[in-house]
């Protein structure tokens, strides 16, 4: 009798292939979820760091900085921050540019703080910005203006909104993959003006999340999700504990 040759039959190979495909189908979604969760954690940590830097700013200078939506507030804060300066503050910055402008430090000359020394290097930043993710949008009076992008945010920068001008914020900044950054109302707000918003006495920092889209340009309320669209749900802010979608009630 002839001895049977060892090895797999075609049916056995097909069974192995099917098992591998099934295992891959079960494993890949879990791996992708873990990867996305790690990316969101990095953004949340950075939003928290930016928020803490704003709190240090207030402790050091007495107020949260304005977001440049009101020129008179910018001028008043600038004169309080630099009482001996002969320079005027820039005008027309976006909410994303305002965040970096106030936290990235100024030149050492108190009469001319918008003069860098050495050239192009502000001193004493309140937040350790990753220079690779600072985007130089323009230069005003020889002073570089930047926005700051999350590592995993599809090019959409962090946006900053100061409480005194929440109501000025409609459709004023867009970037990344689309949508419009604007402050969120609070389901627990009452009265009028900033008291209707989340963080009514301080500020909101908003990341467009992993999709790089801030959401639709409508009135939106946290945490009920009123007015949200799909792009709002992955946004990460300094007033939510996870993403806006995860925090929905």
Secondary structure, DSSP 8 states (H G I E B T S, - for coil): ------S--HHHHHHHHHHHHHHHHHHHHHHHHHHHHHHHHHHHHHHHHHHHHHHHHHHHHSS----SS-HHHHHHHHHHHTTT--S-------HHHHHHHHHS-B-S-TT-TTS-SSTT--BS-SS---GGGEEEEEEETTEEEEEEB-TTSTT-B-EEEEGGGGGG-TT-B--TTB--B---EETT--SSGGGGBSSTTSEEEEE-TTTTB---SS--EETTTBT--TTTTT-EETT-SS-TTTT--
